[in-house]
Amino acid sequence: MRHVQSDDDMRAARTHFETKNVDRILVEEAVDVSVCWCANLGVTDDGVTYLGAAEQLFAAPARQAGSMIDPAVAFPAAGIALATKITETARQQGFRGICGLDIGISPDGRLTVFDPNFRFNSSTPQVMLHPAAAARSGLPVSLSFGGQSTRAMAEIISCIKDPIADGWFVPTRLLDAALLPAAEGQSRVTGFVLGASRDAAHARATALAELLA
């Protein structure tokens, strides 16, 4: 995905896609939003269940950098109703499973659905596990975490044992580079950290990355 604002941006995007041998490009209008969430829902034969939502964080326009769950920036009830209505239509058309809808709210309060993903989403583990993790730790805010390390997996596990025991880190996936040559020596640790505030969660993510370095 490339965000384009000028002719130079367009030329850079064209060059980028040409090197990737892309033969079809979808052009989307940029919409101004104050906050964007990924709403997760589960679909069974019996109906649609709203599972929760994670706020999407961006390092640059159209470049997502992670997900945060913060009670102070909760997904609005109107968004839940919109996501449920869309997903119910998909259920009637035969979809079953977990899906995620990217929904943003504009400065004037209008909701826009950007990207309906009828699959497991990157924020799904955080959304599903956040309530229990927050209740256990007493920390209301969670921030997704994705770290890399050249250490052996046994050392990585040793590094994250205390944060897990202290309740501020929840791992959701460990990838051992020793078992995957394509990882090129970089093992990966995925999950989310918890904090009393957004700043505290970011500080915890930084501390965890330093532990793994």
Secondary structure, 3 states (H helix, E strand, C coil): CCCCCCHHHHHHHHHHHHHCCCCCCCCCCCCCCCEEEEEEEEEECCEEEEEEEEEEEEEECCEEEEEEECHHHCCCHHHHHHHHHHHHHHHHCCCCEEEEEEEEECCCCCEEEEEEECCCCCCHHHHHHHHHHHHHHCCCEEEEEEEEECCCHHHHHHHHHHHHHCCCEEEEEEECHHHCHHHCCCEEEEEEEEECCHHHHHHHHHHHHHHHC
